[in-house]
Amino acid sequence: MVFPKSKGGRSRYIKIDPEKIELRLLKNYTIKQIAQDLGVAPKTIYKHIDDDKHLSKLFYGTNTFYGRQET
């Protein structure tokens, strides 16, 4: 895991191994639990899920193509 380095008030992208997120999703962890285990914010986990097609299908289901579902 790489921690962000501040540059002009903005942090850089945090690299997390997608397999770590996938394993926790398969064990039915919540986003909050995954974030706590990996030491990042829940928003960071959502960002990684939205950016990775495999994780996105795993989390949102096979019918969602463009990220989070609106309720």
Buried (B, 14 or more C-beta within 10 A) or exposed (E): EEEEEEEEEEEEEBEBEBEBBBEBBEEEBEBEBBBBBBEBBBEBBBBBBBEBEEBBBBBBEEEEEEBEEEE
